[in-house]
Amino acid sequence: MRRAMTMLAIGLVLGLGWTEGSPAQSLPDGSRARPLRVILVPADGGTEEGTKADFLPIFNAVSRLTDLHFEVRVGQSYGANPLPR
């Protein structure tokens, strides 16, 4: 189950990364200056630290392999918005 969730998270990140601003901006999404923003929600009573410990190695590996960069935050619910506007 954990492996399936990990693969789902990677697929969502690569397929649904989002950024603010105009697509005509000169820096590509996923660059160091404009990382893809990711919000994780702890499952089964997990904590912010535990969720980051579980998923940051995956995002770091994807970064090393693809040169995509991520801004990873943890929300406490699906309605949470921990990203600054």
Backbone bond lengths (Angstrom), bond angles and torsions (degrees), N, CA, C in turn:
res aa  C-N    CA-C-N  psi(-1)  N-CA   C-N-CA  omega(-1)  CA-C   N-CA-C  phi
1 M - - - 1.453 - - 1.534 110.91 -
2 R 1.329 116.37 -43.59 1.466 119.63 -178.96 1.522 110.81 -62.92
3 R 1.331 116.73 -39.25 1.469 119.75 178.98 1.527 110.43 -64.34
4 A 1.324 116.99 -40.30 1.467 120.54 178.66 1.519 110.42 -63.16
5 M 1.317 117.57 -41.53 1.465 121.32 178.98 1.526 110.16 -65.84
6 T 1.322 116.92 -38.12 1.460 120.83 178.72 1.524 110.42 -63.73
7 M 1.316 116.51 -46.06 1.460 119.95 179.99 1.530 110.64 -64.88
8 L 1.325 117.16 -38.13 1.458 121.16 176.69 1.523 110.20 -62.20
9 A 1.330 116.95 -44.49 1.465 120.91 179.94 1.524 111.00 -61.08
10 I 1.325 117.21 -43.30 1.466 120.18 179.36 1.518 110.25 -63.75
11 G 1.319 116.95 -44.17 1.459 120.61 178.91 1.505 112.66 -60.86
12 L 1.322 115.80 -42.69 1.457 119.52 179.10 1.512 111.46 -65.51
13 V 1.316 116.58 -41.92 1.461 120.13 -179.30 1.519 110.76 -63.05
14 L 1.307 116.55 -46.47 1.454 119.53 -177.55 1.516 111.98 -71.29
15 G 1.326 117.55 -29.66 1.453 120.56 -177.77 1.506 114.97 -93.12
16 L 1.326 117.47 -25.68 1.456 119.74 -171.74 1.518 114.08 -125.06
17 G 1.318 118.83 24.14 1.465 120.05 176.59 1.516 109.50 -58.54
18 W 1.323 117.26 146.03 1.456 119.59 -179.56 1.504 109.96 -135.49
19 T 1.313 115.26 154.78 1.454 122.01 176.35 1.507 108.26 -142.90
20 E 1.316 115.96 167.17 1.457 121.23 175.75 1.512 108.99 -96.37
21 G 1.306 116.01 158.52 1.459 119.91 172.91 1.509 112.82 99.39
22 S 1.281 114.28 -176.70 1.455 122.76 -175.51 1.521 111.06 -80.88
23 P 1.340 118.12 140.38 1.448 119.41 176.44 1.526 112.66 -66.37
24 A 1.318 117.33 -12.65 1.461 121.06 -179.62 1.526 112.41 -82.55
25 Q 1.338 118.06 -0.82 1.457 119.72 178.94 1.525 109.54 -61.74
26 S 1.317 116.62 151.75 1.462 120.83 -171.09 1.523 114.19 -73.86
27 L 1.320 119.38 -25.21 1.456 120.79 -178.72 1.525 109.84 -90.89
28 P 1.326 117.43 134.88 1.464 119.70 -178.76 1.530 111.98 -74.96
29 D 1.328 115.37 150.61 1.458 120.13 173.74 1.523 108.26 -62.37
30 G 1.322 116.05 138.25 1.456 120.66 -178.73 1.511 113.60 93.11
31 S 1.350 116.96 -2.28 1.464 119.67 176.21 1.529 108.38 -77.09
32 R 1.319 116.35 170.93 1.477 119.02 177.65 1.527 111.34 -60.53
33 A 1.323 116.64 -36.85 1.464 120.86 -178.50 1.534 112.30 -77.40
34 R 1.324 118.02 -25.39 1.471 122.45 -179.34 1.526 109.44 -132.74
35 P 1.355 117.38 68.05 1.461 119.51 -176.94 1.528 111.49 -66.54
36 L 1.322 115.21 156.02 1.452 120.52 173.20 1.528 107.61 -71.48
37 R 1.297 117.03 133.91 1.465 121.68 -177.37 1.520 110.02 -94.40
38 V 1.330 114.57 132.12 1.459 121.31 -176.56 1.530 108.78 -128.65
39 I 1.322 116.22 132.70 1.462 120.94 173.33 1.519 107.38 -115.56
40 L 1.317 116.66 124.32 1.454 122.85 176.80 1.521 108.61 -105.24
41 V 1.320 116.70 146.59 1.465 122.14 176.46 1.520 107.33 -118.79
42 P 1.350 117.63 123.39 1.464 119.91 179.83 1.530 110.79 -59.97
43 A 1.326 115.75 140.60 1.463 120.94 178.31 1.526 109.95 -106.97
44 D 1.298 115.24 151.27 1.465 122.30 173.86 1.524 113.04 53.12
45 G 1.323 117.52 46.23 1.455 121.27 176.54 1.512 114.20 73.49
46 G 1.328 117.58 18.42 1.458 121.41 -179.70 1.523 111.47 -67.86
47 T 1.303 115.12 168.51 1.457 121.75 -179.59 1.525 110.26 -108.00
48 E 1.321 116.09 166.99 1.461 120.72 177.00 1.522 110.49 -60.91
49 E 1.329 116.23 -46.24 1.464 120.13 -178.72 1.522 111.23 -64.38
50 G 1.323 117.41 -41.80 1.463 120.86 179.59 1.514 112.11 -65.83
51 T 1.336 116.04 -39.64 1.460 120.03 179.24 1.523 110.15 -65.16
52 K 1.334 117.21 -44.77 1.466 119.92 177.21 1.527 111.09 -62.80
53 A 1.326 117.17 -41.05 1.467 120.36 179.44 1.523 110.97 -62.30
54 D 1.333 117.39 -34.26 1.462 121.30 179.04 1.523 112.51 -73.05
55 F 1.330 117.74 -39.53 1.459 120.45 -168.98 1.525 115.81 -104.49
56 L 1.326 119.94 -26.23 1.465 120.06 -179.02 1.532 113.16 -58.12
57 P 1.337 119.18 -38.09 1.469 117.73 177.20 1.534 112.70 -59.67
58 I 1.324 117.10 -33.87 1.463 120.73 178.59 1.523 109.86 -67.31
59 F 1.336 116.61 -48.97 1.460 120.00 -179.57 1.520 111.20 -64.49
60 N 1.334 117.46 -36.75 1.464 120.50 177.35 1.528 111.13 -64.77
61 A 1.333 117.19 -39.76 1.464 120.58 178.33 1.531 110.78 -65.80
62 V 1.336 116.90 -42.64 1.464 120.05 177.89 1.527 109.48 -62.19
63 S 1.331 117.32 -39.95 1.466 120.97 178.30 1.525 111.19 -61.02
64 R 1.326 116.47 -44.96 1.469 119.87 -179.86 1.527 111.60 -63.75
65 L 1.329 116.77 -38.87 1.463 120.68 -175.37 1.523 113.67 -80.61
66 T 1.333 117.65 -28.95 1.467 120.24 -171.63 1.516 114.13 -119.16
67 D 1.322 118.16 -10.96 1.459 123.95 -173.80 1.531 111.94 64.43
68 L 1.347 117.22 20.53 1.463 121.20 169.62 1.520 107.14 -86.25
69 H 1.323 116.57 145.14 1.462 120.82 -179.44 1.519 109.23 -119.91
70 F 1.338 115.90 148.42 1.457 121.98 -173.62 1.516 111.30 -128.61
71 E 1.319 115.77 146.63 1.459 123.40 168.46 1.525 105.11 -110.34
72 V 1.330 116.70 107.01 1.458 121.29 -174.40 1.521 109.66 -103.56
73 R 1.316 115.21 126.49 1.463 122.24 175.94 1.524 108.48 -128.52
74 V 1.326 115.87 161.82 1.462 121.25 178.85 1.518 108.67 -120.99
75 G 1.330 116.54 127.81 1.456 122.65 174.84 1.514 108.98 -104.90
76 Q 1.306 117.46 161.53 1.462 120.27 -179.60 1.520 113.54 -94.65
77 S 1.342 116.52 -4.91 1.462 120.69 176.50 1.518 108.11 -156.74
78 Y 1.322 115.89 168.78 1.463 119.07 178.89 1.525 111.29 -68.24
79 G 1.320 118.03 -21.97 1.459 121.54 178.74 1.512 113.36 -87.04
80 A 1.315 117.92 -7.59 1.461 121.27 -178.25 1.527 110.23 -69.85
81 N 1.319 115.63 149.35 1.466 121.02 176.46 1.525 108.10 -130.93
82 P 1.342 117.57 83.57 1.462 119.74 -177.57 1.533 113.66 -81.07
83 L 1.331 118.31 2.87 1.461 120.45 -179.24 1.531 109.67 -92.25
84 P 1.318 117.39 137.26 1.465 119.89 176.66 1.521 110.68 -67.87
85 R 1.310 116.53 151.75 1.460 120.54 178.58 1.502 110.22 -95.54
